[in-house]
Amino acid sequence: MSTQTWDETRVRALHDDLVSLYEPVDRTAEHGADPTAEPGEGVRQLVTTILSQNVADENTRRASEALFDRYDDFAAIEAADHEELKETIRVAGLPDQKAARIQRALTAIREETGGAYSLAFLDAMATDDAKDWLTEIKGVGPKTASVVLNFHFGKPTMAVDTHVERVSKRFGLVPESASNERAHEVLGEQVPDELIYPLHVLLIRHGRENCSARGADCDNPVCETYCECEYC
């Protein structure tokens, strides 16, 4: 782990160096809706993000397709037989827990809005309040909330998945002993708002292509500058 002190200047330099190693992040080309999209798009993203918890992207895609092919709308998903819903999304793993989380989330949204399946009300809320509302739903943690708020609403919330957490700790952005929840807090404080989305994408790419969990390939200028992990 790097022993360098991090400040805004160094965070911006890391972003620029990652851009040089890979390419600039074009938000419009990445996944995620926008606040002006159909009202249900935010809900769909929340449901899909719950499905994605602790599972590969391909299995998330398959489970999401199966879910939305089987049920006509969110009301049908909320009212679905739990065992049937479990089987529908089984490919995503943890089907019992994820089925319950999805139905709890849909119930919370419907009750909050008075019957609509829309997260549009979050757009007018302060970022911390919106994140608190989502994480009050059992099974919706800071990563899931941050994905929805940043990707759909453009709010400055850093989603810390396994790649972001691993790379951030190896670079010393986040203390090695920090929990995932604490990592969200630290990166939220350190990263300038306008860099949260692109740096999230770039850290994931670096984690996938170079800074893997085992046998990392540190023969690149970013690792040479920022990392002092066991593979460097």
Secondary structure, DSSP 8 states (H G I E B T S, - for coil): -------HHHHHHHHHHHHHHS----GGGSS---TTS-THHHHHHHHHHHHTTTS-HHHHHHHHHHHHHH-SSHHHHHHS-HHHHHHHTGGGS-HHHHHHHHHHHHHHHHHHHTS----GGGGGS-HHHHHHHHHTSTT--HHHHHHIIIIIT--S-----HHHHHHHHHHTSS-TT--HHHHHHHHHHHS-GGGHHHHHHHHHHHHHHTS-SSS----SHHHHHH---TT-
